[in-house]
């Protein structure tokens, strides 16, 4: 095989580029020449060819190596380093690991009132620095494990703290439940946080502690936050389909453009949130249901059990089942640590055997539906950690699963057309997802 290499012609063009001030193009051409020549030689060896079979041509014009190795450092762009915050870390130690020697920045992070108030180091969070070719800091990002982020950037004088600007992307995902919701999310490459949000959204419709069945399916459309082309966290579920025991439930997120208030609605505009949650715990198991006759596990006597017991680990967050005012917060006999909330229309709820109460709560405090009010424990007359939950109507305990739950406000008449337009687009995507749900591992996909 004969191979002719016309180096003189190429090098003359490189020198002309240099003479006319096109240094960058000259460098690029020289690099490509070297790479191409090396590739050709390697390829010749691969085919079993020797140099003797290649026509050799003497290079009469020397190649100026400085065109490849010299130039402006700014052509290299920016430099990024990242470290993980360790227990007991300080900003001084972190700057050292990031190889940042900037006295002004160090003083700002350790001494300024703004930094002390707004910046908190937590083990497991990541800190990323971005610097220019001169080593000057252009940005430092503190990224917490919960997906929130803060930037420290140069100001006219010193530095300042600003919210991190994420790139928003629309994603979708789906899965089939074979053992648990979290297992299905993991198999489908979706965040556990999505499962928690699904339980929140459908908490008035589905009791995720006892209603989930093998073969249940879900499909989700959601927005996610990206930073430097990397997934950081999910931002907002836009539409959701959950097929539970053969019953299809679809809900859609809608935000009032005038008031800014948002909620999830069915396709006909009905609010999916009822006045009370079906369960005050997101995920647990029912160890004892509402009954008129039950053998008490401690007293060993037959008694009525006018509430529902949820088995869960000590410290599991307990939510207020509905909006109301705390009428009792404190120890109460066999109940142990107890919170009782008074709601509208003569309804009250009780949460017993708590290990502790949420901070800043007291008798008379107003709470919102879903707000964390305490944590599971085994105070009072209890054999192990669990939550005893009671639902009372005019002072009489009733079975929470059979209580009537009035719905929240529907979509207003003025917004029905705008809502219908948004629902139509989301419905088409959910239809497509529903036809392709599988339980094979996959990554969440981007909507084009």
C-alpha positions in Angstrom: 0.0 0.0 0.0 1.4 3.4 -1.0 0.6 6.4 1.2 1.4 9.9 0.2 1.7 12.6 2.9 1.7 16.2 1.7 3.1 17.9 4.9 4.6 20.9 3.1 1.3 22.1 1.8 -0.4 21.8 5.2 2.4 23.5 7.1 2.5 26.4 4.7 -1.2 27.0 5.5 -0.4 26.9 9.2 2.3 29.5 8.9 0.0 31.7 6.8 -2.7 31.5 9.6 0.0 32.6 12.1 1.1 35.5 10.0 -2.4 36.8 9.7 -3.0 36.7 13.4 -5.1 33.6 13.5 -3.1 32.0 16.3 -5.9 29.8 17.6 -6.7 28.4 14.2 -3.0 27.7 13.6 -2.8 25.8 16.9 -5.9 23.8 16.1 -4.5 22.9 12.6 -1.2 21.9 14.0 -2.8 19.7 16.7 -5.0 18.0 14.2 -2.0 17.4 11.9 -0.1 15.7 14.7 -3.2 13.6 15.7 -3.9 12.6 12.1 -0.3 11.7 11.4 -0.2 9.6 14.6 -3.5 7.9 13.7 -2.3 7.1 10.2 0.9 5.5 11.5 -0.9 3.5 14.1 -3.4 2.3 11.6 -0.6 1.3 9.2 0.9 -0.9 12.0 -2.5 -2.4 12.7 -2.8 -3.6 9.1 0.6 -5.1 9.3 2.3 -2.5 7.1 5.8 -1.4 7.7 7.3 2.1 7.3 9.2 0.8 4.2 6.0 0.5 2.3 5.1 4.1 2.9 6.5 6.7 0.5 8.7 9.0 2.6 9.0 12.7 2.0 11.5 14.9 3.6 10.1 17.9 5.6 12.1 20.9 4.6 10.2 23.4 6.8 10.5 22.7 10.6 7.3 22.5 12.6 7.2 25.2 15.2 6.3 23.3 18.4 5.6 26.6 20.2 2.4 26.9 18.2 1.0 23.9 20.1 2.4 24.4 23.6 2.2 28.2 24.1 -0.8 30.5 24.2 -3.2 32.1 26.5 -4.3 30.2 29.7 -7.8 31.7 29.2 -8.3 29.3 26.3 -8.5 26.5 29.0 -11.7 27.8 30.4 -12.7 27.4 34.1 -11.6 25.0 36.8 -14.1 23.2 39.0 -13.4 21.4 42.3 -15.9 19.7 44.6 -15.7 18.3 48.2 -18.1 16.7 50.6 -18.7 18.3 54.0 -17.4 16.1 56.8 -18.6 16.1 60.4 -17.0 19.0 62.3 -15.9 20.8 59.1 -15.3 24.5 59.0 -15.1 26.8 56.0 -11.4 27.3 56.6 -10.8 23.5 56.2 -13.1 23.3 53.2 -11.3 26.1 51.4 -8.0 24.3 52.1 -9.3 21.1 50.5 -10.6 23.1 47.5 -7.1 24.6 47.3 -8.4 28.2 47.6 -6.1 30.8 49.1 -8.3 33.9 49.2 -8.1 35.9 52.5 -11.1 38.1 51.6 -13.3 35.1 50.9 -12.1 33.3 54.0 -12.9 36.3 56.1 -16.4 36.7 54.5 -17.3 33.0 55.2 -16.1 33.0 58.8 -16.8 36.5 60.0 -19.6 38.2 58.1 -23.0 38.4 59.7 -24.7 37.4 56.4 -22.7 34.2 56.1 -23.2 33.2 59.7 -27.0 33.8 59.3 -27.5 32.2 55.9 -24.8 29.5 55.5 -24.8 26.3 57.5 -22.4 23.4 57.0 -24.0 20.0 57.3 -22.2 16.7 56.9 -23.0 15.1 53.6 -23.6 18.4 51.7 -21.3 19.2 48.8 -19.4 22.4 48.1 -18.3 23.2 44.6 -15.8 25.9 43.6 -15.5 27.5 40.1 -12.4 29.5 39.3 -10.9 31.2 36.2 -7.5 30.6 34.6 -5.9 33.1 37.0 -7.2 31.2 40.1 -9.8 33.9 40.8 -13.1 32.6 42.3 -16.1 33.1 40.1 -18.6 31.1 42.2 -18.9 28.7 45.1 -22.0 26.6 45.4 -23.2 24.9 48.6 -25.5 22.1 47.6 -27.5 20.5 50.5 -28.7 16.9 50.4 -32.3 18.0 50.3 -31.6 19.6 46.8 -31.4 23.2 47.9 -28.4 25.3 46.9 -26.8 28.6 47.5 -24.1 30.5 45.6 -21.3 32.8 46.9 -20.2 35.1 44.2 -17.9 38.1 43.9 -19.5 41.5 44.6 -18.4 45.1 43.9 -16.8 44.9 47.3 -16.0 41.4 48.7 -18.6 38.6 48.2 -22.3 38.1 48.4 -24.8 35.3 48.8 -27.4 34.6 46.1 -29.9 31.7 45.4 -28.5 29.2 42.9 -30.2 29.3 39.5 -31.2 25.8 38.4 -32.1 24.7 34.9 -35.6 23.3 34.9 -36.3 20.1 32.9 -39.6 18.3 32.4 -39.2 14.5 33.1 -41.5 11.5 33.3 -41.3 8.1 34.8 -43.5 5.0 35.6 -43.4 1.7 37.4 -45.2 -1.3 38.7 -45.4 -2.2 42.4 -44.3 -5.8 43.2 -43.2 -5.5 46.8 -43.3 -1.8 47.8 -43.6 1.6 46.4 -40.0 2.5 47.1 -38.7 -0.7 45.5 -40.7 0.2 42.4 -39.3 3.7 42.4 -35.8 2.4 42.7 -36.3 -0.1 39.9 -37.6 2.6 37.7 -34.7 4.9 38.4 -36.9 7.5 40.3 -36.2 9.5 43.5 -37.6 8.2 46.8 -38.8 11.8 47.3 -41.3 11.3 44.5 -42.9 8.4 46.4 -43.3 10.6 49.5 -44.9 13.3 47.3 -47.3 10.8 45.7 -48.4 9.7 49.1 -49.0 13.4 50.1 -51.0 14.2 47.0 -53.2 11.1 47.2 -53.4 11.0 51.0 -57.1 11.8 51.0 -57.8 9.1 48.4 -55.5 6.2 49.2 -54.1 5.0 52.5 -50.6 4.0 51.5 -50.2 2.0 54.7 -52.9 -0.6 53.8 -54.4 0.1 50.4 -51.4 -0.6 48.2 -51.6 -3.9 46.2 -49.3 -6.0 44.1 -49.5 -4.9 40.5 -50.5 -1.3 41.3 -49.1 1.0 38.7 -48.0 4.7 38.6 -47.0 7.2 36.0 -45.6 10.7 36.8 -44.9 13.9 34.9 -42.6 16.2 36.9 -40.2 19.0 36.7 -36.6 18.6 38.0 -33.7 20.9 38.9 -30.4 20.5 37.0 -27.1 22.1 37.7 -24.2 22.0 35.2 -26.1 19.3 33.3 -26.4 17.1 36.4 -29.7 16.1 38.1 -30.1 17.7 41.5 -33.7 17.1 42.7 -37.2 17.0 41.6 -39.1 20.2 41.8 -42.8 19.7 41.2 -45.1 16.8 40.2 -47.2 18.2 37.3 -49.5 15.2 36.7 -49.9 11.8 38.2 -51.7 8.5 37.5 -52.0 5.8 40.1 -53.9 2.6 39.4 -54.7 1.1 42.8 -56.5 -2.3 42.9 -57.8 -1.7 39.4 -59.1 1.8 40.2 -57.5 4.6 38.1 -56.8 7.9 39.7 -55.4 10.8 37.8 -54.6 14.2 39.3 -53.2 17.4 37.8 -51.3 20.3 39.3 -52.6 23.7 38.7 -51.5 27.1 40.0 -53.9 30.1 40.0 -52.0 32.8 38.0 -53.6 35.6 40.0 -53.5 34.4 43.6 -50.5 32.0 43.3 -52.4 29.4 45.2 -51.9 25.8 43.9 -53.5 22.4 44.4 -54.1 19.0 42.6 -57.3 18.4 40.9 -59.1 15.6 39.0 -59.8 16.0 35.3 -63.2 17.7 36.0 -61.6 20.2 38.3 -62.4 18.7 41.7 -59.9 19.2 44.5 -58.3 15.9 45.5 -57.5 17.1 49.0 -60.2 16.3 51.5 -60.6 18.0 54.9 -58.8 15.1 56.5 -55.9 12.7 55.6 -56.7 9.0 55.6 -53.6 8.4 57.7 -51.4 10.6 59.9 -48.3 8.6 58.9 -47.0 8.4 55.4 -45.8 4.9 55.5 -46.3 2.3 58.3 -48.4 -0.7 59.1 -51.7 -1.0 60.9 -51.2 -3.2 64.0 -54.7 -2.8 65.4 -57.8 -1.4 63.8 -61.0 0.2 65.1 -62.9 -2.5 67.1 -65.5 -2.9 69.7 -63.8 -5.8 71.3 -60.0 -6.4 71.5 -57.7 -8.1 73.9 -55.5 -5.3 75.4 -51.8 -6.2 74.9 -50.8 -4.8 78.3 -53.8 -5.3 80.5 -54.7 -8.7 79.0 -58.4 -7.7 79.2 -61.1 -7.5 76.5 -61.8 -3.9 75.7 -63.1 -1.8 72.8 -60.3 -0.2 70.7 -61.8 3.1 69.5 -58.9 4.1 67.4 -56.3 2.8 64.9 -52.7 1.8 65.9 -49.9 2.3 63.4 -46.7 0.4 64.0 -43.7 2.5 63.2 -40.2 3.2 64.4 -39.6 5.6 67.2 -39.1 9.1 65.8 -41.3 8.6 62.7 -43.0 12.0 61.9 -46.7 12.3 62.8 -48.8 14.7 60.7 -52.0 16.6 61.6 -54.8 14.9 59.7 -56.5 18.2 59.1 -56.4 21.9 59.7 -57.3 22.9 63.3 -56.2 24.2 66.7 -54.3 22.2 69.3 -56.7 21.8 72.3 -54.4 19.5 74.4 -50.6 19.0 74.3 -49.1 17.0 77.2 -49.2 13.7 79.1 -52.6 12.1 79.7 -52.7 8.8 81.5 -52.5 5.7 79.4 -52.2 7.8 76.3 -48.8 9.0 77.3 -47.7 12.1 75.4 -50.8 13.2 73.6 -51.8 15.9 71.1 -55.5 16.6 70.5 -56.6 18.9 67.7 -60.0 20.6 67.4 -61.2 20.9 63.8 -64.3 22.5 62.3 -67.8 21.0 62.5 -67.3 19.3 65.9 -64.5 17.0 64.7 -61.4 16.3 66.9 -58.4 14.0 66.3 -56.0 12.5 68.9 -52.4 11.3 68.5 -51.0 9.3 71.4 -47.9 7.5 72.7 -45.7 10.2 71.2 -41.9 10.2 71.9 -41.8 14.0 71.6 -43.7 17.0 70.2 -42.7 19.2 67.2 -40.9 22.4 68.2 -42.8 25.6 69.0 -46.2 23.9 69.4 -48.3 24.4 72.4 -52.0 24.4 73.4 -53.7 26.9 71.3 -51.3 26.6 68.3 -53.0 26.5 64.9 -51.8 23.7 62.6 -52.2 23.0 58.9 -53.2 19.7 57.3 -50.1 17.5 56.8 -48.0 19.6 59.3 -45.6 17.6 61.5 -46.9 17.8 65.0 -44.9 15.0 66.8 -43.0 11.8 66.6 -43.9 8.1 67.1 -42.9 6.7 70.5 -44.1 4.3 73.3 -45.0 6.7 76.1 -48.0 5.8 78.3 -49.4 2.3 78.3 -47.7 0.8 75.2 -45.7 -2.4 74.6 -43.7 -0.9 71.7 -43.4 2.2 69.5 -46.6 3.0 67.6 -49.1 5.8 67.1 -52.6 5.5 68.5 -54.9 7.6 66.3 -58.5 8.6 67.2 -61.1 10.4 65.1 -63.9 12.0 67.2 -67.2 13.5 66.0 -68.9 15.6 68.7 -66.8 13.8 71.4 -67.6 10.2 70.2 -64.9 8.1 68.6 -65.7 6.8 65.1 -63.8 4.6 62.6 -61.5 7.0 60.6 -61.8 4.9 57.5 -65.6 5.4 57.5 -65.7 9.0 58.4 -67.1 11.4 55.8 -64.3 13.7 54.5 -65.6 16.9 52.8 -63.5 17.9 49.7 -61.5 21.1 49.3 -62.6 23.9 46.9 -62.8 23.0 43.1 -61.4 25.0 40.2 -63.1 28.4 39.8 -65.3 29.1 36.8 -63.0 31.7 35.5 -60.0 29.3 35.4 -61.8 26.3 33.9 -60.7 26.9 30.3 -57.1 27.4 31.2 -57.2 24.4 33.4 -58.8 22.2 30.7 -56.0 23.3 28.3 -53.2 22.2 30.6 -55.0 19.0 31.5 -55.4 18.0 27.8 -51.6 18.2 27.2 -50.8 16.2 30.3 -53.4 13.6 29.6 -51.9 12.7 26.3 -48.5 12.1 28.0 -50.1 10.0 30.7 -51.9 8.0 28.0 -48.5 7.3 26.4 -46.8 6.3 29.6 -49.7 4.1 30.6 -49.2 2.0 27.5 -45.5 1.5 28.0 -45.2 0.9 31.8 -42.7 -1.9 32.5 -40.9 -3.0 35.6 -37.5 -3.1 33.9 -34.8 -0.7 35.3 -34.8 2.6 33.4 -33.7 6.1 33.9 -36.2 9.0 34.1 -36.7 10.4 30.6 -36.7 14.0 29.4 -39.7 15.4 27.7 -38.8 17.0 24.4 
